[in-house]
Amino acid sequence: MTDVVIIGAGSAGMTAAHRLTQAGANVTVLEARARVGGRTWSEPLENGEIAERGGEYFESSMTDVFELAEELGLTMTTQGFNPTARPTTDPDGPGLEALAAASRTVVEHWAGLDRIGPDTSIQDVLDGAGLDPELAAVLRGRMSCHRSALISNISAYWSEGPESAAVEEEHHVRIRGGNQQLAERMADRVGRERILLRRPVGRVEPDGAGYLVTGMTGETIRADAVIVAVPVGVLKQFEIEGLDPRTRAAIRKIGFGDAAKLHLAVRGECPPGIRQDVSRPYSTWAPAAVGRSDAAYVTGFSATHETQRKLGIAEGPELFRRRLHADWPELDFTGGSLFTYWGADPWTRGAYSYRPLGWSAENDEFIAAPNGRILFAGEHTADIHRSLICGAIRSGERAAREALERL
């Protein structure tokens, strides 16, 4: 019998496995995919540049990412632009100066509110700021993009607060050679023989003093403890026997957004930059190529179920591709492409989590609370930086500590 079975080899699961292995625990990681990394997925385009099909960039406050990257011998490279300062895809849309002023108005309004209840949406806060409708529409799209869900569905009380509307002054970064290297390097340190790929789990149940983990093809593993580190879309369908009803209620209630990405390789000059739709949760950017001042590809990011329907994402990338060509008419898109629709991925079923209207303190406690020696990790369980790679890493660190306390 193994000490700990970890279900999911994304950033959360691999961080937990890495820390438990360092502490001398015997771990087995079960991953449904043929790779580690989960929603952190780096893949080269035809021109050799590494595209991020999942989580992409980091800001300076995400110290957990930088510390782990340094520990693993990884370095950062700049995106080449500030993702919070987004000109619109429409040349006749609001200018950057007006958008920055509108962002400051929202931040000040939000910070000055005496009380925000759990049923107050971020949209309610935005509406109360008294912005020009055109400016409000752009900010609504940008803030919904950030969460992969419409802000009318998201609790302002449980969000990251006024800073989410702010325009910052920094260029964000990503890992040189691909963010997936975080999971790959941790897999090397855990030991590849301990990571079983193409092993989707169907059920977790108590078994004497431990737990029985049953795969979808019938194979079983017994463990003293289990860390469940799967995305919310999968967790909602997961069969775990003996869960606290409060944990079940939190899993049912938590929100899970949707996102798709399309990467198009570029020939010729392409200055780094980012652009935002004037009304929809849709943005597009060109990150600086490693070691160069220009970009080698363009990314389109379509967020929320509503935007996916408008772009026909479920039918494929054709409308998405046309939209990118229209957004960057000056570029030569004659290279390769990568299309990723997270909502159709059976091992994700969406993008990342959000706290919906009516989310409670009890929900927030029990979405991450240990149930005996069944523990939970993933960006949806993080204390800060939820929905992000940094939050996933933090949750993996916490779940590892909880497991060690119980072994």
C-alpha positions as CSV (number, residue, x, y, z in Angstrom):
1,M,0.0,0.0,0.0
2,T,1.3,3.4,-0.9
3,D,1.4,6.3,1.5
4,V,-0.4,8.9,-0.7
5,V,-2.2,8.6,-4.0
6,I,-2.5,11.9,-5.8
7,I,-5.2,12.1,-8.5
8,G,-4.1,14.6,-11.1
9,A,-0.6,15.6,-12.4
10,G,-1.3,19.3,-13.0
11,S,0.5,22.1,-11.1
12,A,-1.3,21.3,-7.8
13,G,-0.9,17.6,-7.9
14,M,2.7,17.7,-9.0
15,T,3.6,20.3,-6.3
16,A,2.0,18.0,-3.7
17,A,3.9,15.0,-5.0
18,H,7.2,16.9,-5.1
19,R,6.9,18.1,-1.5
20,L,5.7,14.7,-0.2
21,T,8.6,13.0,-2.0
22,Q,11.1,15.5,-0.4
23,A,9.6,14.6,3.0
24,G,10.2,10.8,2.4
25,A,6.6,9.8,1.6
26,N,5.8,7.0,-0.9
27,V,3.5,8.6,-3.5
28,T,1.7,7.4,-6.6
29,V,0.4,10.0,-9.1
30,L,-2.5,9.0,-11.3
31,E,-3.1,11.1,-14.4
32,A,-5.8,10.7,-17.0
33,R,-3.7,12.4,-19.8
34,A,-0.6,11.2,-21.6
35,R,1.4,14.0,-20.0
36,V,1.9,15.9,-16.8
37,G,0.9,19.6,-16.5
38,G,-2.9,19.6,-16.7
39,R,-4.1,23.1,-17.7
40,T,-0.4,24.2,-18.0
41,W,0.4,22.9,-21.5
42,S,3.3,24.2,-23.5
43,E,3.7,23.2,-27.2
44,P,5.9,24.4,-30.0
45,L,4.5,25.9,-33.2
46,E,5.9,25.1,-36.6
47,N,8.3,28.1,-36.3
48,G,9.7,26.6,-33.1
49,E,8.3,29.1,-30.7
50,I,6.7,27.7,-27.6
51,A,3.0,28.5,-27.2
52,E,1.1,28.3,-23.9
53,R,-2.2,26.4,-24.6
54,G,-3.2,26.9,-20.9
55,G,-2.0,29.1,-18.1
56,E,0.3,31.7,-19.5
57,Y,1.8,34.6,-17.6
58,F,2.8,35.7,-14.1
59,E,2.9,39.0,-12.3
60,S,5.4,40.0,-9.7
61,S,3.1,39.2,-6.7
62,M,3.2,35.5,-7.6
63,T,6.2,34.7,-5.5
64,D,5.3,31.0,-5.1
65,V,5.8,30.6,-8.8
66,F,9.2,32.4,-8.8
67,E,10.5,30.5,-5.8
68,L,9.5,27.1,-7.2
69,A,10.9,28.0,-10.7
70,E,14.3,29.0,-9.1
71,E,14.3,25.8,-7.0
72,L,13.8,23.8,-10.2
73,G,16.4,25.7,-12.2
74,L,14.0,27.5,-14.5
75,T,14.2,31.2,-15.6
76,M,11.6,33.7,-16.8
77,T,11.2,35.6,-20.1
78,T,9.1,38.7,-20.6
79,Q,5.8,38.8,-22.4
80,G,6.8,42.2,-23.8
81,F,3.6,44.0,-22.8
82,N,1.4,45.0,-19.9
83,P,-1.7,42.8,-20.0
84,T,-3.8,45.2,-17.9
85,A,-3.3,48.1,-20.4
86,R,-5.3,46.9,-23.3
87,P,-6.2,49.0,-26.4
88,T,-9.3,47.9,-28.1
89,T,-9.4,45.7,-31.3
90,D,-11.6,48.5,-32.8
91,P,-9.4,51.5,-33.8
92,D,-12.5,53.7,-33.1
93,G,-13.0,52.3,-29.6
94,P,-12.0,54.1,-26.4
95,G,-8.3,55.0,-26.0
96,L,-5.9,53.7,-23.4
97,E,-6.0,56.9,-21.4
98,A,-9.7,56.9,-21.1
99,L,-9.7,53.2,-20.2
100,A,-7.1,53.7,-17.5
101,A,-9.1,56.5,-16.0
102,A,-12.2,54.4,-16.0
103,S,-10.3,51.6,-14.3
104,R,-9.2,54.0,-11.5
105,T,-12.8,55.1,-11.1
106,V,-13.9,51.5,-10.6
107,V,-11.1,50.7,-8.2
108,E,-11.9,53.8,-6.1
109,H,-15.6,53.1,-6.1
110,W,-15.1,49.5,-5.1
111,A,-12.7,50.3,-2.4
112,G,-15.1,52.9,-1.0
113,L,-18.1,50.7,-0.7
114,D,-19.1,50.2,3.0
115,R,-20.4,46.7,2.5
116,I,-20.5,44.1,-0.2
117,G,-22.6,41.1,0.4
118,P,-22.1,37.6,-1.2
119,D,-25.0,38.3,-3.6
120,T,-23.3,41.5,-5.0
121,S,-21.8,40.7,-8.4
122,I,-18.7,42.3,-9.9
123,Q,-21.1,43.6,-12.5
124,D,-23.1,45.4,-9.8
125,V,-20.0,47.1,-8.6
126,L,-19.1,48.1,-12.2
127,D,-22.6,49.4,-12.8
128,G,-22.4,51.5,-9.6
129,A,-19.2,53.3,-10.7
130,G,-21.2,55.5,-13.1
131,L,-19.0,55.0,-16.2
132,D,-19.7,55.9,-19.8
133,P,-21.4,52.8,-21.2
134,E,-18.8,52.3,-23.9
135,L,-16.0,52.3,-21.3
136,A,-18.0,50.1,-19.0
137,A,-18.5,47.5,-21.8
138,V,-14.7,47.3,-22.5
139,L,-14.0,46.8,-18.8
140,R,-16.8,44.2,-18.4
141,G,-15.2,42.2,-21.3
142,R,-11.7,42.5,-19.8
143,M,-12.8,41.5,-16.3
144,S,-14.9,38.6,-17.6
145,C,-11.9,37.5,-19.7
146,H,-9.8,37.4,-16.5
147,R,-12.2,35.0,-14.9
148,S,-13.4,33.0,-18.0
149,A,-17.0,33.8,-16.8
150,L,-19.4,36.7,-17.0
151,I,-18.9,39.0,-14.0
152,S,-22.6,39.2,-13.5
153,N,-22.3,35.6,-12.2
154,I,-19.3,36.2,-9.9
155,S,-19.5,37.4,-6.3
156,A,-17.6,40.6,-5.7
157,Y,-17.3,39.7,-2.0
158,W,-15.4,36.6,-2.8
159,S,-13.3,38.0,-5.7
160,E,-9.8,39.3,-5.4
161,G,-11.2,42.8,-4.8
162,P,-10.7,46.3,-6.4
163,E,-7.2,45.4,-7.6
164,S,-8.8,43.2,-10.3
165,A,-10.0,46.3,-12.1
166,A,-6.7,48.1,-11.9
167,V,-4.2,49.0,-14.6
168,E,-0.7,48.1,-13.5
169,E,2.7,49.3,-14.6
170,E,4.5,46.0,-15.1
171,H,5.2,43.6,-18.0
172,H,4.3,40.1,-17.0
173,V,6.5,37.1,-17.6
174,R,6.4,33.4,-18.4
175,I,8.9,30.5,-18.0
176,R,11.6,30.4,-20.7
177,G,10.9,27.2,-22.7
178,G,7.3,26.8,-21.5
179,N,5.4,26.9,-18.2
180,Q,4.8,23.1,-18.4
181,Q,8.4,22.7,-17.4
182,L,7.3,23.3,-13.8
183,A,5.4,20.0,-13.8
184,E,8.0,18.2,-15.9
185,R,10.9,19.1,-13.6
186,M,8.9,18.1,-10.5
187,A,8.0,14.8,-12.3
188,D,11.7,14.2,-12.8
189,R,12.3,14.7,-9.1
190,V,9.4,12.7,-7.9
191,G,10.4,9.8,-10.3
192,R,8.7,9.1,-13.5
193,E,8.0,5.5,-12.4
194,R,5.7,6.9,-9.7
195,I,3.6,8.8,-12.2
196,L,1.1,6.6,-14.0
197,L,-0.2,8.3,-17.1
198,R,-3.4,7.4,-19.0
199,R,-4.9,6.3,-15.7
200,P,-8.2,8.1,-15.1
201,V,-9.8,7.5,-11.7
202,G,-13.4,6.5,-11.4
203,R,-14.0,6.2,-7.6
204,V,-12.4,6.8,-4.2
205,E,-13.8,5.0,-1.1
206,P,-12.8,4.2,2.4
207,D,-11.2,0.8,2.8
208,G,-10.4,-0.3,6.4
209,A,-7.8,2.1,7.8
210,G,-7.1,3.6,4.4
211,Y,-8.7,4.2,1.0
212,L,-9.3,2.3,-2.2
213,V,-8.8,4.2,-5.5
214,T,-10.4,2.5,-8.5
215,G,-9.5,3.4,-12.0
216,M,-12.0,3.7,-14.8
217,T,-10.7,0.5,-16.3
218,G,-11.1,-1.4,-13.0
219,E,-7.5,-1.4,-11.6
220,T,-7.2,-0.5,-7.8
221,I,-4.6,1.1,-5.5
222,R,-4.8,1.2,-1.7
223,A,-3.4,4.2,0.1
224,D,-3.2,5.7,3.6
225,A,-4.3,9.1,2.2
226,V,-5.6,10.6,-1.1
227,I,-5.1,14.0,-2.6
228,V,-7.7,14.9,-5.2
229,A,-6.2,17.5,-7.5
230,V,-8.5,17.6,-10.5
231,P,-10.2,20.6,-12.1
232,V,-13.7,21.6,-10.9
233,G,-15.3,20.4,-14.1
234,V,-14.1,16.9,-13.4
235,L,-14.5,17.1,-9.6
236,K,-18.2,17.8,-10.0
237,Q,-18.6,14.4,-11.7
238,F,-16.2,12.5,-9.4
239,E,-17.3,9.7,-7.2
240,I,-16.0,10.0,-3.7
241,E,-17.7,7.9,-1.0
242,G,-18.2,9.3,2.5
243,L,-17.7,13.0,1.8
244,D,-18.9,15.6,4.3
245,P,-22.2,17.0,3.0
246,R,-20.8,20.5,3.3
247,T,-17.9,19.5,1.0
248,R,-20.4,18.1,-1.5
249,A,-22.5,21.3,-1.4
250,A,-19.4,23.4,-2.0
251,I,-18.3,21.3,-5.0
252,R,-21.8,21.5,-6.5
253,K,-22.0,25.3,-6.0
254,I,-18.6,26.5,-7.1
255,G,-18.5,28.0,-10.6
256,F,-16.3,26.9,-13.5
257,G,-15.8,29.1,-16.5
258,D,-14.9,28.3,-20.1
259,A,-12.1,29.3,-22.4
260,A,-10.5,28.6,-25.8
261,K,-7.2,29.6,-27.3
262,L,-6.0,29.9,-30.9
263,H,-2.3,30.4,-31.7
264,L,-1.3,31.5,-35.2
265,A,2.4,31.7,-36.2
266,V,3.6,34.9,-37.7
267,R,6.1,35.6,-40.5
268,G,7.9,38.9,-40.5
269,E,7.8,41.7,-37.9
270,C,5.3,41.6,-35.2
271,P,5.7,44.0,-32.2
272,P,4.5,42.5,-28.9
273,G,1.2,43.8,-27.6
274,I,-2.4,43.0,-26.5
275,R,-5.9,44.1,-27.6
276,Q,-9.3,43.8,-26.0
277,D,-12.7,43.5,-27.7
278,V,-15.0,46.5,-27.1
279,S,-17.8,44.5,-25.6
280,R,-17.1,40.7,-25.4
281,P,-14.8,38.6,-23.1
282,Y,-12.3,38.2,-25.9
283,S,-8.7,39.4,-26.2
284,T,-5.7,38.8,-28.4
285,W,-2.0,39.3,-27.8
286,A,1.4,38.8,-29.3
287,P,4.1,37.8,-26.7
288,A,7.7,38.7,-27.3
289,A,9.7,35.7,-28.7
290,V,12.4,34.4,-26.4
291,G,15.6,36.4,-27.0
292,R,14.0,38.8,-29.5
293,S,12.2,42.1,-29.4
294,D,9.4,41.0,-31.7
295,A,6.7,38.3,-31.5
296,A,6.6,35.0,-33.4
297,Y,2.9,34.2,-33.0
298,V,-0.4,35.7,-32.0
299,T,-2.8,34.3,-29.4
300,G,-6.6,34.7,-29.4
301,F,-8.4,34.1,-26.1
302,S,-12.2,33.5,-26.1
303,A,-13.7,33.4,-22.6
304,T,-17.2,32.5,-21.2
305,H,-19.8,30.0,-22.6
306,E,-21.6,32.9,-24.3
307,T,-18.5,34.0,-26.4
308,Q,-17.8,30.4,-27.4
309,R,-21.3,30.2,-28.8
310,K,-20.9,33.4,-30.8
311,L,-17.6,32.2,-32.3
312,G,-18.9,28.7,-32.9
313,I,-16.0,27.3,-30.9
314,A,-17.6,23.9,-30.4
315,E,-17.6,23.5,-34.2
316,G,-14.0,24.3,-34.6
317,P,-11.6,27.3,-35.0
318,E,-12.7,28.7,-38.4
319,L,-14.6,31.8,-37.1
320,F,-12.0,32.2,-34.4
321,R,-9.3,32.2,-37.1
322,R,-11.2,34.8,-39.2
323,R,-11.5,37.0,-36.1
324,L,-7.8,36.9,-35.4
325,H,-7.0,37.8,-39.1
326,A,-9.4,40.8,-38.8
327,D,-7.8,41.9,-35.5
328,W,-4.2,41.8,-36.9
329,P,-4.7,42.7,-40.6
330,E,-1.1,43.9,-40.8
331,L,0.4,40.4,-40.1
332,D,1.3,37.5,-42.3
333,F,-0.3,34.4,-40.9
334,T,1.3,31.8,-43.1
335,G,2.8,29.5,-40.4
336,G,1.2,26.8,-38.3
337,S,-1.5,27.0,-35.7
338,L,-2.7,25.4,-32.4
339,F,-6.3,25.4,-31.3
340,T,-7.4,24.5,-27.7
341,Y,-10.9,24.4,-26.4
342,W,-10.9,23.6,-22.7
343,G,-14.6,23.2,-22.5
344,A,-14.5,20.2,-24.7
345,D,-11.5,18.6,-22.9
346,P,-12.9,15.5,-21.0
347,W,-10.3,15.9,-18.3
348,T,-11.0,19.6,-17.6
349,R,-14.5,20.4,-18.9
350,G,-13.8,24.1,-18.6
351,A,-11.2,26.7,-17.8
352,Y,-10.9,27.8,-14.2
353,S,-13.0,28.4,-11.1
354,Y,-14.9,31.4,-9.7
355,R,-17.0,32.0,-6.5
356,P,-20.6,32.5,-7.7
357,L,-23.3,34.7,-6.2
358,G,-24.4,33.3,-2.8
359,W,-21.1,31.7,-2.0
360,S,-20.7,31.4,1.7
361,A,-17.9,31.2,4.3
362,E,-18.9,27.6,4.9
363,N,-18.6,26.9,1.1
364,D,-15.2,28.5,1.1
365,E,-14.0,26.4,4.1
366,F,-15.3,23.1,2.9
367,I,-14.2,23.4,-0.8
368,A,-10.7,22.8,0.6
369,A,-11.3,21.1,3.9
370,P,-9.8,17.7,4.6
371,N,-12.3,14.8,4.8
372,G,-10.4,12.4,7.0
373,R,-7.4,11.6,4.9
374,I,-9.0,12.6,1.7
375,L,-7.5,16.0,0.9
376,F,-8.1,18.5,-1.9
377,A,-5.8,20.6,-4.1
378,G,-6.3,22.7,-7.2
379,E,-6.6,26.4,-8.0
380,H,-10.3,26.3,-6.8
381,T,-9.0,25.5,-3.2
382,A,-6.3,28.2,-3.0
383,D,-6.4,31.0,-0.4
384,I,-5.1,33.6,-2.9
385,H,-4.4,33.7,-6.7
386,R,-7.4,31.4,-7.3
387,S,-7.9,30.3,-10.9
388,L,-4.2,30.7,-11.6
389,I,-1.1,28.5,-11.7
390,C,0.2,30.3,-8.6
391,G,-2.9,29.3,-6.7
392,A,-2.6,25.7,-7.8
393,I,1.0,25.6,-6.6
394,R,0.0,27.1,-3.2
395,S,-2.8,24.5,-2.9
396,G,-0.4,21.7,-3.6
397,E,2.0,22.9,-0.9
398,R,-0.9,23.0,1.6
399,A,-2.3,19.6,0.7
400,A,1.2,18.1,1.1
401,R,1.4,19.5,4.6
402,E,-2.0,18.2,5.5
403,A,-1.1,14.7,4.3
404,L,2.1,14.7,6.3
405,E,0.2,15.7,9.4
406,R,-2.1,12.7,9.0
407,L,0.4,10.0,8.0
